[in-house]
Amino acid sequence: MKRTAQDIIEVGKKLIKVKERLGHGRFGEWLEAEFEWHHGHG
């Protein structure tokens, strides 16, 4: 369980770095393209 939590933290840190590189408004597009994740608008 402890290992899993650490892995999640590491993934989160990597996602934050990607978000910073992409800039405002591009992270959602990247998530959709990379993981086929979609978020609702309203």
C-alpha positions in Angstrom: 0.0 0.0 0.0 2.8 2.4 0.9 4.5 1.7 -2.5 1.3 2.4 -4.4 0.9 5.8 -2.7 4.5 6.8 -3.5 3.9 5.8 -7.2 0.8 8.0 -7.3 2.7 10.9 -5.9 5.5 10.4 -8.5 2.9 10.3 -11.3 1.3 13.5 -10.0 4.7 15.3 -9.9 5.3 14.3 -13.6 1.8 15.5 -14.6 2.5 18.8 -12.9 5.7 19.2 -14.9 3.9 18.4 -18.2 1.2 20.9 -17.3 3.8 23.6 -16.7 5.5 22.9 -20.0 2.2 22.9 -22.0 1.0 26.2 -20.6 -2.5 27.5 -19.9 -5.4 25.7 -21.6 -3.3 22.9 -23.2 -3.2 20.4 -20.4 -6.8 19.2 -20.9 -6.1 18.7 -24.6 -3.0 16.7 -23.8 -4.8 14.5 -21.3 -7.5 13.8 -23.9 -4.9 12.9 -26.5 -2.7 10.9 -24.2 -5.2 9.1 -22.1 -8.6 9.6 -23.9 -9.8 11.4 -20.8 -12.7 13.8 -21.3 -14.0 16.3 -18.8 -17.4 18.0 -18.8 -17.9 21.6 -19.5 -20.8 22.8 -17.3 
